[in-house]
Amino acid sequence: MTVPTPLHISARIENVLMGRIASVLRRYSWRPLAVPYTGYGSAPAEGEGWARVLVRVRLSPLNTATEDFDGEGGRWWRKFFTVGLADVPVSVQLGSHVHEVRSGRGGYVDVVLPSDLGPGWHDVPMLVAGRPTATAHLRVVGPDERFGMVSDIDDTVMITALPRPLLAFWNTFVVKETSRRPVPGMAVLYERLRREEPDALVVYLSTGAWNVARAISRFLELHAYPRGPLVMTDWGPTADSWFRSGRAHKHRELRRLVKEFPQLRWVLIGDDGQHDPQLYEELADEVPEALRMVLIRQLSTVEQVLTHGSPIPPEQQALHAPSPVPWLRGPNGSTLAAQLPGINESS
């Protein structure tokens, strides 16, 4: 018999606190609400297709609909003060398959389910008892597709100056959603990269919290970035530590994507303000055949200081040896796009 691993003390404290808040909110007729995120999957080929379903169950007033739960335009702090509910059944329909799953700690559902949906975009109905049906978007990759992109968010597509604590607090709890600025030229770069395959899979991989995922999706749409699933992290204590590891999250998810879609060759896009170059270098050394190229946005000296307190990029961001895949570097999307001709020929 396997003995369950005890939760970290921080997780136990959070569970007790959230449980008490939930009890109070229920007295005011707040009930579970499914808030879906964009997922992805693979179309059936020789075997069975599958889909990664991402959703959170949160308490909200009965007159609140999923589509207006994360209202537009407000300060992002509002999105962090939510109460997730564990062990709530959620019905998910994937083509002819209907599944019932249960939310986990914090109200999150992140599961892979059988699916017979074909390639392309789909609307996936999700239902929590007593609520109207919610709809998640799902991008299904076909067996004949060969190209994918993984993009960081903070300081790659959006100027945030994270993770320095004071600025992180300012950006999250003070600055309005509509005030956030895109990195110049990056949307055009992404369009250029997808010119041969206009609907190629784009996954936005971030160490940010799921609480702001829907706000980020609106930002991406507003600034003409290609739509795609976001893969983010929980906010707050984890089951085994006080704080989550953003680096471990990205390390794990990059390898998961490569394994899930062996037919795709990826372009990896990030910045040199945190650990993207090291993570991408490690992956390029492990599976060079899975990558087309790596693109790194170089932060200015001022941005480096704002991001981590030093004008020098972390760990100098230098390749330790010649890379088996092409690397491009530049301060913005326009500079990176100008370097693309010739590189595409190597793909």
ChimeraX attribute file (.defattr): number of C-alpha atoms within 10 A of each C-alpha:
attribute: neighborCount
match mode: 1-to-1
recipient: residues
	/A:1	3
	/A:2	4
	/A:3	5
	/A:4	6
	/A:5	8
	/A:6	10
	/A:7	14
	/A:8	14
	/A:9	15
	/A:10	16
	/A:11	20
	/A:12	15
	/A:13	13
	/A:14	15
	/A:15	19
	/A:16	11
	/A:17	12
	/A:18	17
	/A:19	16
	/A:20	11
	/A:21	13
	/A:22	19
	/A:23	11
	/A:24	12
	/A:25	16
	/A:26	14
	/A:27	9
	/A:28	11
	/A:29	12
	/A:30	18
	/A:31	22
	/A:32	24
	/A:33	30
	/A:34	31
	/A:35	22
	/A:36	24
	/A:37	22
	/A:38	24
	/A:39	25
	/A:40	23
	/A:41	25
	/A:42	24
	/A:43	21
	/A:44	19
	/A:45	12
	/A:46	7
	/A:47	7
	/A:48	11
	/A:49	19
	/A:50	20
	/A:51	22
	/A:52	19
	/A:53	24
	/A:54	22
	/A:55	21
	/A:56	26
	/A:57	27
	/A:58	23
	/A:59	21
	/A:60	22
	/A:61	15
	/A:62	14
	/A:63	9
	/A:64	14
	/A:65	17
	/A:66	17
	/A:67	12
	/A:68	8
	/A:69	15
	/A:70	18
	/A:71	13
	/A:72	15
	/A:73	12
	/A:74	16
	/A:75	17
	/A:76	20
	/A:77	18
	/A:78	14
	/A:79	20
	/A:80	15
	/A:81	9
	/A:82	15
	/A:83	19
	/A:84	24
	/A:85	24
	/A:86	20
	/A:87	15
	/A:88	22
	/A:89	16
	/A:90	20
	/A:91	16
	/A:92	22
	/A:93	16
	/A:94	21
	/A:95	15
	/A:96	10
	/A:97	12
	/A:98	15
	/A:99	15
	/A:100	13
	/A:101	17
	/A:102	17
	/A:103	22
	/A:104	16
	/A:105	16
	/A:106	23
	/A:107	22
	/A:108	24
	/A:109	24
	/A:110	16
	/A:111	13
	/A:112	14
	/A:113	18
	/A:114	19
	/A:115	23
	/A:116	18
	/A:117	24
	/A:118	19
	/A:119	18
	/A:120	17
	/A:121	16
	/A:122	18
	/A:123	15
	/A:124	19
	/A:125	17
	/A:126	24
	/A:127	18
	/A:128	19
	/A:129	14
	/A:130	10
	/A:131	17
	/A:132	13
	/A:133	18
	/A:134	19
	/A:135	20
	/A:136	20
	/A:137	19
	/A:138	25
	/A:139	27
	/A:140	25
	/A:141	27
	/A:142	19
	/A:143	17
	/A:144	10
	/A:145	16
	/A:146	16
	/A:147	23
	/A:148	25
	/A:149	23
	/A:150	21
	/A:151	21
	/A:152	22
	/A:153	23
	/A:154	22
	/A:155	23
	/A:156	25
	/A:157	27
	/A:158	19
	/A:159	16
	/A:160	22
	/A:161	22
	/A:162	22
	/A:163	16
	/A:164	13
	/A:165	12
	/A:166	10
	/A:167	16
	/A:168	15
	/A:169	14
	/A:170	13
	/A:171	21
	/A:172	19
	/A:173	15
	/A:174	14
	/A:175	15
	/A:176	15
	/A:177	20
	/A:178	14
	/A:179	11
	/A:180	14
	/A:181	14
	/A:182	21
	/A:183	20
	/A:184	17
	/A:185	16
	/A:186	23
	/A:187	19
	/A:188	16
	/A:189	20
	/A:190	20
	/A:191	17
	/A:192	14
	/A:193	19
	/A:194	18
	/A:195	11
	/A:196	10
	/A:197	14
	/A:198	12
	/A:199	19
	/A:200	21
	/A:201	25
	/A:202	22
	/A:203	23
	/A:204	20
	/A:205	22
	/A:206	22
	/A:207	20
	/A:208	19
	/A:209	15
	/A:210	22
	/A:211	21
	/A:212	18
	/A:213	22
	/A:214	21
	/A:215	20
	/A:216	19
	/A:217	19
	/A:218	17
	/A:219	20
	/A:220	19
	/A:221	13
	/A:222	11
	/A:223	15
	/A:224	14
	/A:225	20
	/A:226	19
	/A:227	17
	/A:228	24
	/A:229	20
	/A:230	26
	/A:231	22
	/A:232	20
	/A:233	19
	/A:234	16
	/A:235	15
	/A:236	15
	/A:237	18
	/A:238	20
	/A:239	16
	/A:240	14
	/A:241	14
	/A:242	13
	/A:243	13
	/A:244	17
	/A:245	13
	/A:246	15
	/A:247	15
	/A:248	11
	/A:249	16
	/A:250	22
	/A:251	17
	/A:252	11
	/A:253	15
	/A:254	17
	/A:255	13
	/A:256	11
	/A:257	15
	/A:258	18
	/A:259	12
	/A:260	12
	/A:261	20
	/A:262	12
	/A:263	17
	/A:264	24
	/A:265	20
	/A:266	23
	/A:267	21
	/A:268	24
	/A:269	26
	/A:270	26
	/A:271	26
	/A:272	25
	/A:273	30
	/A:274	21
	/A:275	17
	/A:276	23
	/A:277	26
	/A:278	20
	/A:279	16
	/A:280	22
	/A:281	22
	/A:282	15
	/A:283	18
	/A:284	21
	/A:285	14
	/A:286	12
	/A:287	13
	/A:288	17
	/A:289	14
	/A:290	20
	/A:291	23
	/A:292	23
	/A:293	24
	/A:294	23
	/A:295	23
	/A:296	25
	/A:297	24
	/A:298	20
	/A:299	22
	/A:300	15
	/A:301	13
	/A:302	12
	/A:303	20
	/A:304	21
	/A:305	17
	/A:306	19
	/A:307	23
	/A:308	18
	/A:309	13
	/A:310	14
	/A:311	16
	/A:312	16
	/A:313	23
	/A:314	16
	/A:315	11
	/A:316	10
	/A:317	19
	/A:318	12
	/A:319	12
	/A:320	8
	/A:321	8
	/A:322	10
	/A:323	15
	/A:324	16
	/A:325	19
	/A:326	16
	/A:327	19
	/A:328	16
	/A:329	18
	/A:330	17
	/A:331	18
	/A:332	20
	/A:333	22
	/A:334	15
	/A:335	17
	/A:336	18
	/A:337	20
	/A:338	10
	/A:339	13
	/A:340	15
	/A:341	8
	/A:342	8
	/A:343	13
	/A:344	12
	/A:345	7
	/A:346	9
	/A:347	11
